[in-house]
Amino acid sequence: MPSSARTVTELIGDGMIDNQAEYEGEAVLPAVQAAADPLRTERPGRVHWVVVTTRHVEGEGGSAGAPSIHTRFWHPRDHRWSENVFDSLDHALRLFVDESGWVLRQQQALDSRDAHELIFEARREDFSRPSTAEILEDVGLSREDVAELLDRVDRDSETP
């Protein structure tokens, strides 16, 4: 076993798994820490575990402010993968915790640059909010206009 490998007991004993320092040479504390007690929850309702994986995204010429983290998780309402690009891991964590209301339970650095596995505690109702298409239809756009707008956004985000 490599000297940098840890046992599961050692990792769980730390409260939060974060080996980022082993890959970057210095410890960087994330803006959002894992919840202290993984067995106690403050929100009522049935727990839904969300596993988010991240990977590095090459920006245009490495320019400052270019997105650098790609996230992916299975969306239970949409029955598809939800993928997003963020400026940093902290930016992604803040969105999932502050805006989605999820509780970070575990964070683990993986074996490549900006690759992490994040485990969140969520509730089914967190996924039952209206979709972007439903919101646009509610403000008066037709289904055809919504489809055209979302296709245009997808095309624009794919071109460098």
TIKEZA-133585 format. One record per atom (N, C-alpha, C): residue number from 1; atom name; x, y, z. Coordinates in Angstrom, 2 decimals. Example, Ala and Ser with C-alpha at 12.3 -4.5 7.8 and 13.67 -1.06 7.14 Angstrom:
# TIKEZA-133585
[atom 1; N; [13.19; -5.69; 7.80]]
[atom 1; CA; [12.30; -4.50; 7.80]]
[atom 1; C; [13.20; -3.30; 7.80]]
[atom 2; N; [12.85; -2.25; 7.08]]
[atom 2; CA; [13.67; -1.06; 7.14]]
[atom 2; C; [12.90; 0.03; 7.87]]
END
This chain:
# TIKEZA-133585
[atom 1; N; [0.86; -1.18; 0.00]]
[atom 1; CA; [0.00; 0.00; 0.00]]
[atom 1; C; [0.90; 1.24; 0.00]]
[atom 2; N; [0.62; 2.25; -0.86]]
[atom 2; CA; [1.43; 3.46; -0.91]]
[atom 2; C; [1.40; 4.18; 0.43]]
[atom 3; N; [2.47; 4.92; 0.70]]
[atom 3; CA; [2.56; 5.62; 1.99]]
[atom 3; C; [1.50; 6.70; 2.14]]
[atom 4; N; [0.99; 7.24; 1.02]]
[atom 4; CA; [-0.01; 8.30; 1.12]]
[atom 4; C; [-1.43; 7.76; 1.30]]
[atom 5; N; [-1.61; 6.43; 1.17]]
[atom 5; CA; [-2.94; 5.84; 1.32]]
[atom 5; C; [-3.35; 5.83; 2.78]]
[atom 6; N; [-4.63; 6.01; 3.03]]
[atom 6; CA; [-5.17; 5.98; 4.38]]
[atom 6; C; [-6.25; 4.92; 4.47]]
[atom 7; N; [-6.49; 4.43; 5.64]]
[atom 7; CA; [-7.57; 3.48; 5.83]]
[atom 7; C; [-8.88; 4.24; 5.95]]
[atom 8; N; [-9.99; 3.55; 5.76]]
[atom 8; CA; [-11.30; 4.18; 5.88]]
[atom 8; C; [-11.48; 4.74; 7.28]]
[atom 9; N; [-11.02; 4.03; 8.29]]
[atom 9; CA; [-11.16; 4.49; 9.67]]
[atom 9; C; [-10.43; 5.82; 9.87]]
[atom 10; N; [-9.24; 5.94; 9.30]]
[atom 10; CA; [-8.50; 7.20; 9.42]]
[atom 10; C; [-9.25; 8.33; 8.74]]
[atom 11; N; [-9.82; 8.06; 7.57]]
[atom 11; CA; [-10.53; 9.10; 6.82]]
[atom 11; C; [-11.79; 9.53; 7.54]]
[atom 12; N; [-12.56; 8.58; 8.02]]
[atom 12; CA; [-13.81; 8.92; 8.70]]
[atom 12; C; [-13.51; 9.63; 10.01]]
[atom 13; N; [-12.45; 9.23; 10.66]]
[atom 13; CA; [-12.06; 9.86; 11.92]]
[atom 13; C; [-11.75; 11.34; 11.77]]
[atom 14; N; [-11.32; 11.75; 10.58]]
[atom 14; CA; [-11.03; 13.15; 10.32]]
[atom 14; C; [-12.29; 14.00; 10.24]]
[atom 15; N; [-13.45; 13.38; 10.07]]
[atom 15; CA; [-14.70; 14.13; 9.96]]
[atom 15; C; [-14.99; 14.55; 8.55]]
[atom 16; N; [-13.97; 14.93; 7.80]]
[atom 16; CA; [-14.16; 15.33; 6.42]]
[atom 16; C; [-12.98; 14.83; 5.62]]
[atom 17; N; [-13.26; 14.20; 4.52]]
[atom 17; CA; [-12.19; 13.68; 3.70]]
[atom 17; C; [-11.77; 14.77; 2.73]]
[atom 18; N; [-10.50; 15.17; 2.81]]
[atom 18; CA; [-9.99; 16.18; 1.90]]
[atom 18; C; [-8.49; 16.00; 1.76]]
[atom 19; N; [-8.07; 15.37; 0.70]]
[atom 19; CA; [-6.66; 15.11; 0.46]]
[atom 19; C; [-6.07; 16.11; -0.52]]
[atom 20; N; [-6.69; 17.25; -0.70]]
[atom 20; CA; [-6.24; 18.23; -1.67]]
[atom 20; C; [-4.80; 18.62; -1.42]]
[atom 21; N; [-4.39; 18.72; -0.17]]
[atom 21; CA; [-3.03; 19.12; 0.16]]
[atom 21; C; [-2.02; 18.13; -0.41]]
[atom 22; N; [-2.35; 16.85; -0.45]]
[atom 22; CA; [-1.43; 15.85; -0.98]]
[atom 22; C; [-1.17; 16.07; -2.47]]
[atom 23; N; [-2.11; 16.67; -3.18]]
[atom 23; CA; [-1.96; 16.87; -4.61]]
[atom 23; C; [-1.44; 18.25; -4.96]]
[atom 24; N; [-1.64; 19.20; -4.10]]
[atom 24; CA; [-1.23; 20.57; -4.41]]
[atom 24; C; [-0.09; 21.06; -3.54]]
[atom 25; N; [0.27; 20.32; -2.52]]
[atom 25; CA; [1.41; 20.69; -1.71]]
[atom 25; C; [1.08; 21.57; -0.52]]
[atom 26; N; [-0.09; 22.16; -0.44]]
[atom 26; CA; [-0.45; 22.98; 0.71]]
[atom 26; C; [-1.94; 22.82; 0.99]]
[atom 27; N; [-2.29; 22.96; 2.26]]
[atom 27; CA; [-3.69; 22.79; 2.66]]
[atom 27; C; [-4.48; 24.05; 2.36]]
[atom 28; N; [-5.62; 23.88; 1.72]]
[atom 28; CA; [-6.52; 24.99; 1.43]]
[atom 28; C; [-7.86; 24.62; 2.04]]
[atom 29; N; [-8.31; 25.38; 3.00]]
[atom 29; CA; [-9.59; 25.09; 3.63]]
[atom 29; C; [-10.72; 25.57; 2.75]]
[atom 30; N; [-11.70; 24.71; 2.46]]
[atom 30; CA; [-12.84; 25.13; 1.65]]
[atom 30; C; [-13.72; 26.10; 2.42]]
[atom 31; N; [-14.48; 26.89; 1.68]]
[atom 31; CA; [-15.37; 27.87; 2.31]]
[atom 31; C; [-16.52; 27.19; 3.03]]
[atom 32; N; [-16.87; 25.99; 2.59]]
[atom 32; CA; [-17.97; 25.24; 3.20]]
[atom 32; C; [-17.38; 23.97; 3.79]]
[atom 33; N; [-17.64; 23.73; 5.05]]
[atom 33; CA; [-17.14; 22.54; 5.73]]
[atom 33; C; [-18.25; 21.49; 5.79]]
[atom 34; N; [-17.87; 20.23; 5.90]]
[atom 34; CA; [-18.85; 19.16; 6.04]]
[atom 34; C; [-19.55; 19.28; 7.39]]
[atom 35; N; [-20.81; 18.86; 7.43]]
[atom 35; CA; [-21.57; 18.90; 8.67]]
[atom 35; C; [-20.88; 18.03; 9.72]]
[atom 36; N; [-20.93; 18.47; 10.97]]
[atom 36; CA; [-20.21; 17.80; 12.04]]
[atom 36; C; [-20.74; 16.41; 12.35]]
[atom 37; N; [-22.04; 16.23; 12.40]]
[atom 37; CA; [-22.62; 14.96; 12.79]]
[atom 37; C; [-23.38; 14.36; 11.61]]
[atom 38; N; [-22.81; 13.36; 10.95]]
[atom 38; CA; [-23.47; 12.81; 9.76]]
[atom 38; C; [-24.75; 12.04; 10.05]]
[atom 39; N; [-25.01; 11.73; 11.31]]
[atom 39; CA; [-26.22; 10.97; 11.64]]
[atom 39; C; [-27.38; 11.85; 12.06]]
[atom 40; N; [-27.12; 13.07; 12.42]]
[atom 40; CA; [-28.17; 13.98; 12.88]]
[atom 40; C; [-28.54; 14.95; 11.76]]
[atom 41; N; [-29.81; 15.11; 11.54]]
[atom 41; CA; [-30.27; 16.04; 10.51]]
[atom 41; C; [-31.20; 17.06; 11.13]]
[atom 42; N; [-31.18; 18.26; 10.60]]
[atom 42; CA; [-32.01; 19.33; 11.14]]
[atom 42; C; [-33.28; 19.55; 10.33]]
[atom 43; N; [-33.31; 18.99; 9.13]]
[atom 43; CA; [-34.47; 19.18; 8.26]]
[atom 43; C; [-35.38; 17.97; 8.32]]
[atom 44; N; [-36.70; 18.21; 8.38]]
[atom 44; CA; [-37.63; 17.08; 8.36]]
[atom 44; C; [-37.74; 16.50; 6.95]]
[atom 45; N; [-38.27; 15.30; 6.87]]
[atom 45; CA; [-38.49; 14.68; 5.57]]
[atom 45; C; [-37.50; 13.58; 5.28]]
[atom 46; N; [-37.78; 12.90; 4.19]]
[atom 46; CA; [-36.94; 11.76; 3.79]]
[atom 46; C; [-35.64; 12.25; 3.16]]
[atom 47; N; [-34.54; 11.67; 3.60]]
[atom 47; CA; [-33.22; 12.06; 3.10]]
[atom 47; C; [-33.01; 11.50; 1.70]]
[atom 48; N; [-32.43; 12.33; 0.84]]
[atom 48; CA; [-32.02; 11.91; -0.51]]
[atom 48; C; [-30.53; 12.24; -0.62]]
[atom 49; N; [-29.69; 11.24; -0.83]]
[atom 49; CA; [-28.25; 11.47; -0.94]]
[atom 49; C; [-27.89; 11.84; -2.37]]
[atom 50; N; [-27.09; 12.88; -2.51]]
[atom 50; CA; [-26.65; 13.34; -3.82]]
[atom 50; C; [-25.13; 13.25; -3.87]]
[atom 51; N; [-24.64; 12.52; -4.84]]
[atom 51; CA; [-23.20; 12.42; -5.04]]
[atom 51; C; [-22.84; 13.27; -6.25]]
[atom 52; N; [-22.02; 14.28; -6.02]]
[atom 52; CA; [-21.59; 15.19; -7.07]]
[atom 52; C; [-20.12; 14.92; -7.35]]
[atom 53; N; [-19.78; 14.71; -8.60]]
[atom 53; CA; [-18.38; 14.56; -8.97]]
[atom 53; C; [-17.92; 15.80; -9.72]]
[atom 54; N; [-16.67; 16.14; -9.54]]
[atom 54; CA; [-16.12; 17.31; -10.22]]
[atom 54; C; [-14.89; 16.89; -11.02]]
[atom 55; N; [-14.58; 17.68; -12.02]]
[atom 55; CA; [-13.36; 17.49; -12.79]]
[atom 55; C; [-12.89; 18.84; -13.30]]
[atom 56; N; [-11.63; 18.91; -13.67]]
[atom 56; CA; [-11.04; 20.15; -14.15]]
[atom 56; C; [-11.50; 20.44; -15.58]]
[atom 57; N; [-11.71; 21.70; -15.87]]
[atom 57; CA; [-12.07; 22.14; -17.21]]
[atom 57; C; [-10.99; 23.13; -17.65]]
[atom 58; N; [-10.43; 22.91; -18.81]]
[atom 58; CA; [-9.43; 23.84; -19.34]]
[atom 58; C; [-10.13; 25.09; -19.83]]
[atom 59; N; [-9.71; 26.26; -19.33]]
[atom 59; CA; [-10.26; 27.54; -19.77]]
[atom 59; C; [-9.59; 27.98; -21.06]]
[atom 60; N; [-10.12; 29.03; -21.63]]
[atom 60; CA; [-9.55; 29.57; -22.86]]
[atom 60; C; [-8.19; 30.17; -22.57]]
[atom 61; N; [-7.14; 29.45; -22.93]]
[atom 61; CA; [-5.78; 29.96; -22.73]]
[atom 61; C; [-5.44; 30.13; -21.26]]
[atom 62; N; [-6.16; 29.48; -20.36]]
[atom 62; CA; [-5.88; 29.61; -18.94]]
[atom 62; C; [-6.17; 31.01; -18.41]]
[atom 63; N; [-7.09; 31.73; -19.04]]
[atom 63; CA; [-7.38; 33.09; -18.63]]
[atom 63; C; [-8.03; 33.14; -17.26]]
[atom 64; N; [-7.74; 34.20; -16.53]]
[atom 64; CA; [-8.32; 34.39; -15.19]]
[atom 64; C; [-9.82; 34.57; -15.33]]
[atom 65; N; [-10.58; 34.00; -14.41]]
[atom 65; CA; [-12.02; 34.13; -14.43]]
[atom 65; C; [-12.71; 33.11; -15.31]]
[atom 66; N; [-11.93; 32.30; -16.04]]
[atom 66; CA; [-12.53; 31.27; -16.88]]
[atom 66; C; [-12.99; 30.13; -15.98]]
[atom 67; N; [-14.13; 29.51; -16.30]]
[atom 67; CA; [-14.61; 28.39; -15.49]]
[atom 67; C; [-13.55; 27.29; -15.40]]
[atom 68; N; [-13.43; 26.68; -14.24]]
[atom 68; CA; [-12.39; 25.67; -14.08]]
[atom 68; C; [-12.91; 24.34; -13.53]]
[atom 69; N; [-14.14; 24.30; -13.00]]
[atom 69; CA; [-14.67; 23.09; -12.40]]
[atom 69; C; [-15.97; 22.68; -13.10]]
[atom 70; N; [-16.05; 21.44; -13.50]]
[atom 70; CA; [-17.26; 20.88; -14.11]]
[atom 70; C; [-17.87; 19.93; -13.07]]
[atom 71; N; [-19.16; 20.09; -12.76]]
[atom 71; CA; [-19.83; 19.22; -11.80]]
[atom 71; C; [-20.88; 18.37; -12.50]]
[atom 72; N; [-21.14; 17.21; -11.90]]
[atom 72; CA; [-22.14; 16.31; -12.49]]
[atom 72; C; [-22.82; 15.52; -11.39]]
[atom 73; N; [-24.17; 15.45; -11.44]]
[atom 73; CA; [-24.93; 14.61; -10.53]]
[atom 73; C; [-26.24; 14.21; -11.21]]
[atom 74; N; [-26.83; 13.11; -10.74]]
[atom 74; CA; [-28.09; 12.62; -11.29]]
[atom 74; C; [-29.23; 13.43; -10.69]]
[atom 75; N; [-30.09; 13.98; -11.55]]
[atom 75; CA; [-31.24; 14.78; -11.10]]
[atom 75; C; [-32.47; 13.89; -11.10]]
[atom 76; N; [-33.04; 13.58; -9.91]]
[atom 76; CA; [-34.15; 12.63; -9.85]]
[atom 76; C; [-35.43; 13.10; -10.52]]
[atom 77; N; [-35.72; 14.38; -10.51]]
[atom 77; CA; [-36.95; 14.86; -11.15]]
[atom 77; C; [-36.84; 14.81; -12.67]]
[atom 78; N; [-35.70; 15.25; -13.19]]
[atom 78; CA; [-35.52; 15.32; -14.64]]
[atom 78; C; [-35.09; 13.99; -15.25]]
[atom 79; N; [-34.68; 13.04; -14.41]]
[atom 79; CA; [-34.20; 11.73; -14.87]]
[atom 79; C; [-33.09; 11.88; -15.90]]
[atom 80; N; [-32.14; 12.74; -15.56]]
[atom 80; CA; [-30.97; 12.95; -16.42]]
[atom 80; C; [-29.83; 13.51; -15.57]]
[atom 81; N; [-28.64; 13.51; -16.15]]
[atom 81; CA; [-27.50; 14.09; -15.46]]
[atom 81; C; [-27.60; 15.60; -15.48]]
[atom 82; N; [-27.30; 16.22; -14.38]]
[atom 82; CA; [-27.24; 17.68; -14.30]]
[atom 82; C; [-25.77; 18.06; -14.29]]
[atom 83; N; [-25.36; 18.85; -15.27]]
[atom 83; CA; [-23.96; 19.23; -15.40]]
[atom 83; C; [-23.86; 20.75; -15.43]]
[atom 84; N; [-22.89; 21.27; -14.68]]
[atom 84; CA; [-22.67; 22.71; -14.59]]
[atom 84; C; [-21.18; 23.00; -14.56]]
[atom 85; N; [-20.83; 24.24; -14.89]]
[atom 85; CA; [-19.43; 24.68; -14.85]]
[atom 85; C; [-19.34; 25.84; -13.89]]
[atom 86; N; [-18.32; 25.82; -13.02]]
[atom 86; CA; [-18.13; 26.85; -12.00]]
[atom 86; C; [-16.72; 27.40; -12.05]]
[atom 87; N; [-16.54; 28.58; -11.44]]
[atom 87; CA; [-15.22; 29.21; -11.37]]
[atom 87; C; [-14.28; 28.46; -10.44]]
[atom 88; N; [-14.84; 27.85; -9.40]]
[atom 88; CA; [-14.01; 27.17; -8.41]]
[atom 88; C; [-14.85; 26.15; -7.65]]
[atom 89; N; [-14.17; 25.32; -6.88]]
[atom 89; CA; [-14.87; 24.36; -6.05]]
[atom 89; C; [-15.70; 25.08; -4.99]]
[atom 90; N; [-15.16; 26.14; -4.40]]
[atom 90; CA; [-15.91; 26.90; -3.40]]
[atom 90; C; [-17.19; 27.49; -3.99]]
[atom 91; N; [-17.12; 27.96; -5.24]]
[atom 91; CA; [-18.30; 28.52; -5.90]]
[atom 91; C; [-19.38; 27.44; -6.04]]
[atom 92; N; [-18.97; 26.23; -6.45]]
[atom 92; CA; [-19.93; 25.13; -6.58]]
[atom 92; C; [-20.51; 24.75; -5.22]]
[atom 93; N; [-19.65; 24.64; -4.20]]
[atom 93; CA; [-20.12; 24.28; -2.86]]
[atom 93; C; [-21.13; 25.30; -2.35]]
[atom 94; N; [-20.84; 26.57; -2.54]]
[atom 94; CA; [-21.76; 27.62; -2.07]]
[atom 94; C; [-23.12; 27.53; -2.77]]
[atom 95; N; [-23.11; 27.23; -4.06]]
[atom 95; CA; [-24.38; 27.11; -4.78]]
[atom 95; C; [-25.18; 25.94; -4.23]]
[atom 96; N; [-24.55; 24.79; -4.09]]
[atom 96; CA; [-25.26; 23.61; -3.62]]
[atom 96; C; [-25.76; 23.78; -2.18]]
[atom 97; N; [-24.97; 24.42; -1.33]]
[atom 97; CA; [-25.34; 24.57; 0.07]]
[atom 97; C; [-26.27; 25.76; 0.28]]
[atom 98; N; [-25.88; 26.94; -0.20]]
[atom 98; CA; [-26.65; 28.16; 0.05]]
[atom 98; C; [-27.93; 28.25; -0.77]]
[atom 99; N; [-27.85; 27.93; -2.05]]
[atom 99; CA; [-29.02; 28.11; -2.92]]
[atom 99; C; [-29.91; 26.88; -2.97]]
[atom 100; N; [-29.32; 25.69; -2.93]]
[atom 100; CA; [-30.12; 24.47; -3.00]]
[atom 100; C; [-30.55; 23.98; -1.63]]
[atom 101; N; [-29.88; 24.44; -0.58]]
[atom 101; CA; [-30.24; 24.03; 0.77]]
[atom 101; C; [-29.71; 22.66; 1.16]]
[atom 102; N; [-28.75; 22.14; 0.40]]
[atom 102; CA; [-28.19; 20.83; 0.71]]
[atom 102; C; [-27.19; 20.95; 1.85]]
[atom 103; N; [-26.91; 19.84; 2.53]]
[atom 103; CA; [-25.93; 19.79; 3.61]]
[atom 103; C; [-24.76; 18.93; 3.12]]
[atom 104; N; [-23.56; 19.52; 3.10]]
[atom 104; CA; [-22.38; 18.78; 2.70]]
[atom 104; C; [-22.03; 17.79; 3.80]]
[atom 105; N; [-22.01; 16.51; 3.47]]
[atom 105; CA; [-21.71; 15.47; 4.46]]
[atom 105; C; [-20.30; 14.93; 4.31]]
[atom 106; N; [-19.78; 14.92; 3.10]]
[atom 106; CA; [-18.43; 14.40; 2.90]]
[atom 106; C; [-17.83; 15.01; 1.65]]
[atom 107; N; [-16.53; 15.27; 1.70]]
[atom 107; CA; [-15.80; 15.76; 0.55]]
[atom 107; C; [-14.51; 14.97; 0.45]]
[atom 108; N; [-14.25; 14.47; -0.74]]
[atom 108; CA; [-13.06; 13.66; -0.93]]
[atom 108; C; [-12.36; 14.09; -2.21]]
[atom 109; N; [-11.07; 14.41; -2.09]]
[atom 109; CA; [-10.28; 14.71; -3.28]]
[atom 109; C; [-9.94; 13.41; -3.98]]
[atom 110; N; [-10.05; 13.41; -5.30]]
[atom 110; CA; [-9.73; 12.22; -6.09]]
[atom 110; C; [-8.33; 12.37; -6.67]]
[atom 111; N; [-7.96; 11.50; -7.58]]
[atom 111; CA; [-6.57; 11.43; -8.01]]
[atom 111; C; [-6.17; 12.32; -9.17]]
[atom 112; N; [-6.99; 13.26; -9.57]]
[atom 112; CA; [-6.58; 14.18; -10.63]]
[atom 112; C; [-6.95; 15.61; -10.24]]
[atom 113; N; [-6.42; 16.55; -10.99]]
[atom 113; CA; [-6.60; 17.97; -10.68]]
[atom 113; C; [-8.08; 18.35; -10.63]]
[atom 114; N; [-8.47; 19.02; -9.56]]
[atom 114; CA; [-9.83; 19.51; -9.35]]
[atom 114; C; [-10.89; 18.40; -9.38]]
[atom 115; N; [-10.48; 17.16; -9.18]]
[atom 115; CA; [-11.43; 16.05; -9.15]]
[atom 115; C; [-11.81; 15.77; -7.69]]
[atom 116; N; [-13.10; 15.87; -7.41]]
[atom 116; CA; [-13.61; 15.65; -6.06]]
[atom 116; C; [-14.89; 14.84; -6.13]]
[atom 117; N; [-15.18; 14.19; -5.03]]
[atom 117; CA; [-16.47; 13.55; -4.86]]
[atom 117; C; [-17.10; 14.22; -3.65]]
[atom 118; N; [-18.27; 14.79; -3.85]]
[atom 118; CA; [-18.98; 15.50; -2.79]]
[atom 118; C; [-20.27; 14.76; -2.50]]
[atom 119; N; [-20.53; 14.51; -1.24]]
[atom 119; CA; [-21.77; 13.83; -0.87]]
[atom 119; C; [-22.61; 14.79; -0.06]]
[atom 120; N; [-23.83; 15.05; -0.55]]
[atom 120; CA; [-24.74; 15.99; 0.08]]
[atom 120; C; [-25.98; 15.27; 0.59]]
[atom 121; N; [-26.53; 15.81; 1.66]]
[atom 121; CA; [-27.84; 15.39; 2.14]]
[atom 121; C; [-28.84; 16.39; 1.58]]
[atom 122; N; [-29.84; 15.88; 0.90]]
[atom 122; CA; [-30.88; 16.73; 0.32]]
[atom 122; C; [-32.23; 16.11; 0.66]]
[atom 123; N; [-33.28; 16.75; 0.23]]
[atom 123; CA; [-34.64; 16.24; 0.38]]
[atom 123; C; [-35.29; 16.21; -0.99]]
[atom 124; N; [-36.24; 15.34; -1.17]]
[atom 124; CA; [-36.93; 15.24; -2.47]]
[atom 124; C; [-37.51; 16.59; -2.89]]
[atom 125; N; [-38.02; 17.35; -1.94]]
[atom 125; CA; [-38.62; 18.64; -2.30]]
[atom 125; C; [-37.59; 19.62; -2.87]]
[atom 126; N; [-36.29; 19.39; -2.59]]
[atom 126; CA; [-35.25; 20.23; -3.18]]
[atom 126; C; [-35.22; 20.08; -4.69]]
[atom 127; N; [-35.73; 18.97; -5.21]]
[atom 127; CA; [-35.72; 18.71; -6.64]]
[atom 127; C; [-37.06; 18.95; -7.30]]
[atom 128; N; [-38.05; 19.38; -6.54]]
[atom 128; CA; [-39.39; 19.55; -7.09]]
[atom 128; C; [-39.69; 21.00; -7.47]]
[atom 129; N; [-38.69; 21.86; -7.36]]
[atom 129; CA; [-38.88; 23.26; -7.77]]
[atom 129; C; [-39.08; 23.31; -9.27]]
[atom 130; N; [-39.71; 24.35; -9.77]]
[atom 130; CA; [-39.96; 24.44; -11.22]]
[atom 130; C; [-38.66; 24.45; -12.02]]
[atom 131; N; [-38.70; 23.83; -13.18]]
[atom 131; CA; [-37.54; 23.83; -14.08]]
[atom 131; C; [-37.43; 25.21; -14.74]]
[atom 132; N; [-36.31; 25.45; -15.39]]
[atom 132; CA; [-36.12; 26.72; -16.11]]
[atom 132; C; [-37.20; 26.89; -17.17]]
[atom 133; N; [-37.51; 25.82; -17.88]]
[atom 133; CA; [-38.55; 25.89; -18.92]]
[atom 133; C; [-39.90; 26.26; -18.32]]
[atom 134; N; [-40.24; 25.66; -17.17]]
[atom 134; CA; [-41.52; 25.97; -16.52]]
[atom 134; C; [-41.58; 27.42; -16.07]]
[atom 135; N; [-40.49; 27.95; -15.56]]
[atom 135; CA; [-40.45; 29.35; -15.13]]
[atom 135; C; [-40.65; 30.27; -16.33]]
[atom 136; N; [-39.98; 29.98; -17.45]]
[atom 136; CA; [-40.11; 30.81; -18.64]]
[atom 136; C; [-41.53; 30.76; -19.20]]
[atom 137; N; [-42.16; 29.60; -19.13]]
[atom 137; CA; [-43.55; 29.50; -19.58]]
[atom 137; C; [-44.48; 30.29; -18.65]]
[atom 138; N; [-44.18; 30.28; -17.36]]
[atom 138; CA; [-44.99; 31.02; -16.38]]
[atom 138; C; [-44.95; 32.53; -16.61]]
[atom 139; N; [-43.83; 33.03; -17.16]]
[atom 139; CA; [-43.74; 34.47; -17.41]]
[atom 139; C; [-44.24; 34.86; -18.78]]
[atom 140; N; [-44.82; 33.87; -19.53]]
[atom 140; CA; [-45.51; 34.23; -20.76]]
[atom 140; C; [-44.90; 33.74; -22.05]]
[atom 141; N; [-43.77; 33.07; -22.03]]
[atom 141; CA; [-43.20; 32.56; -23.27]]
[atom 141; C; [-43.93; 31.29; -23.68]]
[atom 142; N; [-44.05; 31.11; -24.99]]
[atom 142; CA; [-44.68; 29.89; -25.49]]
[atom 142; C; [-43.68; 28.73; -25.38]]
[atom 143; N; [-44.20; 27.51; -25.48]]
[atom 143; CA; [-43.30; 26.34; -25.41]]
[atom 143; C; [-42.26; 26.38; -26.52]]
[atom 144; N; [-42.67; 26.85; -27.70]]
[atom 144; CA; [-41.76; 26.93; -28.84]]
[atom 144; C; [-40.67; 27.96; -28.57]]
[atom 145; N; [-41.06; 29.13; -28.02]]
[atom 145; CA; [-40.08; 30.17; -27.69]]
[atom 145; C; [-39.09; 29.68; -26.62]]
[atom 146; N; [-39.61; 28.95; -25.63]]
[atom 146; CA; [-38.75; 28.41; -24.57]]
[atom 146; C; [-37.76; 27.42; -25.16]]
[atom 147; N; [-38.24; 26.52; -26.02]]
[atom 147; CA; [-37.36; 25.53; -26.63]]
[atom 147; C; [-36.28; 26.20; -27.47]]
[atom 148; N; [-36.67; 27.23; -28.24]]
[atom 148; CA; [-35.70; 27.95; -29.08]]
[atom 148; C; [-34.67; 28.67; -28.20]]
[atom 149; N; [-35.13; 29.32; -27.14]]
[atom 149; CA; [-34.22; 30.04; -26.25]]
[atom 149; C; [-33.24; 29.09; -25.57]]
[atom 150; N; [-33.72; 27.98; -25.05]]
[atom 150; CA; [-32.85; 27.02; -24.37]]
[atom 150; C; [-31.87; 26.37; -25.34]]
[atom 151; N; [-32.31; 26.10; -26.58]]
[atom 151; CA; [-31.40; 25.57; -27.60]]
[atom 151; C; [-30.30; 26.57; -27.92]]
[atom 152; N; [-30.67; 27.85; -28.01]]
[atom 152; CA; [-29.69; 28.90; -28.31]]
[atom 152; C; [-28.67; 29.01; -27.17]]
[atom 153; N; [-29.15; 28.92; -25.94]]
[atom 153; CA; [-28.23; 28.98; -24.79]]
[atom 153; C; [-27.29; 27.78; -24.82]]
[atom 154; N; [-27.81; 26.59; -25.11]]
[atom 154; CA; [-26.97; 25.40; -25.20]]
[atom 154; C; [-25.92; 25.53; -26.29]]
[atom 155; N; [-26.33; 26.04; -27.45]]
[atom 155; CA; [-25.38; 26.22; -28.57]]
[atom 155; C; [-24.32; 27.23; -28.19]]
[atom 156; N; [-24.72; 28.35; -27.57]]
[atom 156; CA; [-23.77; 29.39; -27.17]]
[atom 156; C; [-22.77; 28.90; -26.14]]
[atom 157; N; [-23.22; 28.03; -25.24]]
[atom 157; CA; [-22.33; 27.55; -24.20]]
[atom 157; C; [-21.36; 26.50; -24.74]]
[atom 158; N; [-21.66; 25.87; -25.86]]
[atom 158; CA; [-20.78; 24.86; -26.46]]
[atom 158; C; [-19.69; 25.48; -27.30]]
[atom 159; N; [-19.92; 26.66; -27.88]]
[atom 159; CA; [-18.91; 27.28; -28.73]]
[atom 159; C; [-17.91; 28.06; -27.87]]
[atom 160; N; [-16.61; 27.84; -28.14]]
[atom 160; CA; [-15.58; 28.54; -27.33]]
[atom 160; C; [-15.50; 29.99; -27.60]]
END
